[in-house]
């Protein structure tokens, strides 16, 4: 599913994000080829990329006037863990989620706005108390002045369908275009941050902040113990 959104920062600033969601992680295709005097170097780099099976970054061929904005996952919102009845136990777990990684690229020059592409990898699960094979997760993307105020924040829905005999799904969200205008040519991308996180409750945020976590097979172990059967090692 593809979505295009636009949100105003202020009279002079705007954030536009195009999102492409996929149900499983897939490597992206390679970009265009260089020319002229860079032919030999480009051919060598292409061969190296093919040997290591590494996709080329979306904006790798563009020269920046400075560093890219920092892209971070907010720790308190990096995981999504539902508990039935407020009990923090593996047996009471409903749906879960974790942001496992982000990758990004950007391009800008002169006094042009910063154009970014960000890819987010999610790991999503369902526990013993999950009631359906479908779950719509919600996450947000915010652009801020570094260590200062939020310039814009937008929410996105991530619908997931779990397989009949599976309790884990990986999904990739591709934010195709994030545009950050700059006040002047000397404004560096390092003045901005892009933050990402799940839409969590205060209880979920506190759970994350305390560093609490279950093993992947914790729910299975709890059920086996309740049935009087020792869990598999």
C-alpha positions as CSV (number, residue, x, y, z in Angstrom):
1,X,0.0,0.0,0.0
2,X,1.3,3.4,-1.0
3,X,0.5,6.7,0.8
4,X,1.5,10.2,0.3
5,X,1.1,12.7,3.1
6,X,2.0,16.4,3.6
7,X,2.1,18.2,6.9
8,X,3.0,21.9,7.6
9,X,5.9,22.7,9.9
10,X,5.3,26.5,9.7
11,X,4.8,29.1,7.0
12,X,8.2,28.2,5.6
13,X,8.6,24.5,6.5
14,X,6.8,21.4,5.3
15,X,7.3,17.6,5.7
16,X,6.1,15.3,2.9
17,X,6.4,11.6,3.3
18,X,5.6,8.9,0.8
19,X,5.3,5.5,2.4
20,X,5.5,2.0,0.8
21,X,4.7,-0.9,3.1
22,X,5.8,-4.5,2.5
23,X,5.0,-7.6,4.6
24,X,8.5,-9.1,4.4
25,X,11.9,-7.6,4.2
26,X,13.3,-7.3,0.7
27,X,16.5,-5.7,-0.6
28,X,16.0,-2.7,-2.9
29,X,17.2,-2.4,-6.5
30,X,20.3,-0.7,-7.6
31,X,20.4,2.9,-8.8
32,X,21.7,4.4,-12.0
33,X,25.2,4.2,-13.4
34,X,27.9,6.8,-13.5
35,X,29.6,8.0,-16.6
36,X,32.6,9.8,-18.1
37,X,35.8,9.5,-16.0
38,X,33.9,7.6,-13.3
39,X,33.2,4.6,-15.5
40,X,36.1,2.5,-14.3
41,X,35.5,3.3,-10.6
42,X,31.8,2.8,-11.0
43,X,32.3,-0.6,-12.7
44,X,34.6,-1.7,-9.8
45,X,32.1,-0.6,-7.2
46,X,29.2,-2.3,-9.0
47,X,31.2,-5.5,-9.1
48,X,32.0,-5.2,-5.4
49,X,28.4,-4.6,-4.5
50,X,27.3,-7.6,-6.5
51,X,29.9,-9.8,-4.9
52,X,28.8,-8.8,-1.4
53,X,25.1,-8.7,-2.4
54,X,24.8,-5.1,-1.0
55,X,22.1,-2.8,-2.5
56,X,23.2,0.7,-3.3
57,X,21.9,3.4,-1.0
58,X,19.0,5.3,-2.7
59,X,20.9,8.6,-2.7
60,X,24.5,7.3,-2.9
61,X,25.4,9.2,-6.1
62,X,24.4,12.6,-4.8
63,X,26.8,15.0,-3.2
64,X,25.7,16.7,0.0
65,X,26.6,20.2,1.2
66,X,27.0,18.7,4.7
67,X,26.0,15.7,6.9
68,X,22.6,14.2,6.9
69,X,20.1,14.6,9.7
70,X,20.4,12.0,12.5
71,X,17.9,9.2,12.3
72,X,17.0,7.5,15.6
73,X,14.5,5.2,17.2
74,X,13.1,6.6,20.5
75,X,14.0,4.1,23.2
76,X,10.8,4.4,25.1
77,X,8.8,3.8,22.0
78,X,11.0,1.2,20.3
79,X,8.9,-1.8,21.4
80,X,5.2,-2.5,21.6
81,X,4.0,-5.0,24.2
82,X,0.4,-5.6,25.1
83,X,-0.5,-7.2,28.4
84,X,-4.0,-8.5,29.3
85,X,-5.2,-7.3,32.6
86,X,-2.0,-5.2,33.1
87,X,-0.1,-8.4,34.1
88,X,3.5,-8.2,33.0
89,X,4.0,-11.9,32.2
90,X,4.6,-14.0,29.1
91,X,1.3,-15.8,29.5
92,X,-0.6,-12.5,29.5
93,X,1.1,-11.1,26.3
94,X,-1.1,-10.1,23.4
95,X,0.5,-8.4,20.4
96,X,4.1,-7.3,20.3
97,X,6.4,-5.3,18.1
98,X,9.9,-4.1,17.9
99,X,11.8,-1.7,15.6
100,X,14.8,-3.7,14.7
101,X,16.7,-1.3,12.4
102,X,16.6,1.8,10.3
103,X,18.6,2.9,7.3
104,X,18.6,6.3,5.6
105,X,20.1,8.5,3.0
106,X,19.8,12.2,2.1
107,X,20.8,14.8,-0.5
108,X,21.0,18.6,-0.5
109,X,23.2,21.3,-1.9
110,X,23.3,25.1,-2.0
111,X,20.2,26.3,-0.2
112,X,18.0,23.4,-1.5
113,X,15.9,21.6,1.1
114,X,17.1,18.3,2.5
115,X,15.5,15.3,0.9
116,X,15.7,12.1,2.8
117,X,14.7,8.4,2.4
118,X,14.3,6.2,5.4
119,X,13.7,2.5,5.6
120,X,12.4,0.9,8.9
121,X,12.4,-2.8,9.7
122,X,9.7,-4.1,12.1
123,X,9.5,-7.4,13.9
124,X,5.9,-8.1,14.9
125,X,4.5,-10.9,17.0
126,X,1.4,-12.3,18.7
127,X,1.3,-13.9,22.1
128,X,-1.0,-16.3,24.0
129,X,-3.6,-13.6,24.5
130,X,-3.8,-12.4,20.9
131,X,-7.4,-12.7,19.7
132,X,-7.0,-12.4,15.9
133,X,-4.7,-13.1,13.1
134,X,-4.9,-9.4,12.0
135,X,-3.5,-6.4,13.9
136,X,-3.0,-2.8,12.8
137,X,0.0,-1.3,14.6
138,X,0.5,2.4,14.7
139,X,3.8,4.2,14.6
140,X,5.0,7.8,14.2
141,X,7.8,9.8,12.4
142,X,8.9,13.1,13.8
143,X,11.3,15.7,12.5
144,X,12.9,17.9,15.2
145,X,15.6,20.5,15.6
146,X,18.4,18.5,17.2
147,X,17.8,18.2,21.0
148,X,15.1,20.9,20.7
149,X,11.5,21.3,19.6
150,X,9.5,19.0,17.3
151,X,8.9,20.6,13.9
152,X,6.4,18.0,12.7
153,X,5.1,14.6,13.7
154,X,3.0,12.3,11.6
155,X,1.3,8.9,12.5
156,X,1.1,5.9,10.2
157,X,-0.9,2.7,10.3
158,X,0.8,-0.7,9.7
159,X,-1.7,-3.4,9.1
160,X,-0.3,-6.9,9.6
161,X,-1.8,-10.4,9.0
162,X,-0.1,-13.3,10.8
163,X,0.0,-16.7,9.1
164,X,-2.3,-19.4,10.4
165,X,0.6,-21.3,12.0
166,X,2.9,-18.5,12.7
167,X,3.4,-15.9,15.5
168,X,6.0,-13.6,13.9
169,X,6.1,-11.3,10.9
170,X,8.7,-9.0,9.6
171,X,7.6,-5.8,7.8
172,X,9.5,-3.0,6.1
173,X,8.2,0.5,5.8
174,X,9.9,2.8,3.2
175,X,9.5,6.5,3.7
176,X,10.3,7.5,0.2
177,X,10.6,11.2,0.6
178,X,11.0,13.4,3.7
179,X,11.7,17.0,2.7
180,X,13.1,19.4,5.3
181,X,13.5,23.1,4.1
182,X,16.6,25.0,5.3
183,X,16.6,28.7,6.3
184,X,19.9,29.3,4.4
185,X,22.7,27.5,2.5
186,X,24.8,27.3,5.7
187,X,22.2,25.4,7.6
188,X,23.6,21.8,8.0
189,X,21.5,18.6,8.1
190,X,23.1,17.9,11.5
191,X,20.8,20.5,12.9
192,X,17.9,18.1,12.5
193,X,16.8,14.7,13.8
194,X,14.3,12.2,12.5
195,X,12.8,10.2,15.3
196,X,10.7,7.0,14.9
197,X,8.7,5.0,17.4
198,X,5.5,3.0,18.1
199,X,2.4,4.8,19.3
200,X,2.6,3.4,22.9
201,X,0.7,3.8,26.1
202,X,2.4,5.3,29.2
203,X,2.5,1.8,30.7
204,X,4.3,0.5,27.5
205,X,6.7,3.4,27.6
206,X,7.6,2.6,31.3
207,X,8.1,-1.1,30.4
208,X,10.5,-0.1,27.7
209,X,12.3,2.5,29.8
210,X,12.9,-0.1,32.5
211,X,14.6,-2.4,30.0
212,X,12.2,-5.3,30.6
213,X,12.1,-8.0,28.0
214,X,11.0,-11.6,27.5
215,X,12.7,-14.4,25.7
216,X,11.3,-15.3,22.2
217,X,10.0,-18.6,23.5
218,X,8.9,-17.3,26.9
219,X,5.2,-17.8,26.1
220,X,5.7,-21.4,25.0
221,X,7.8,-22.1,28.1
222,X,5.0,-20.6,30.4
223,X,2.3,-22.7,28.8
224,X,4.5,-25.9,29.0
225,X,5.1,-25.3,32.7
226,X,1.4,-24.8,33.3
227,X,0.7,-28.1,31.6
228,X,3.3,-29.9,33.7
229,X,5.6,-30.5,30.8
230,X,9.2,-29.2,31.0
231,X,10.0,-26.5,28.4
232,X,12.2,-27.4,25.5
233,X,15.8,-26.3,25.9
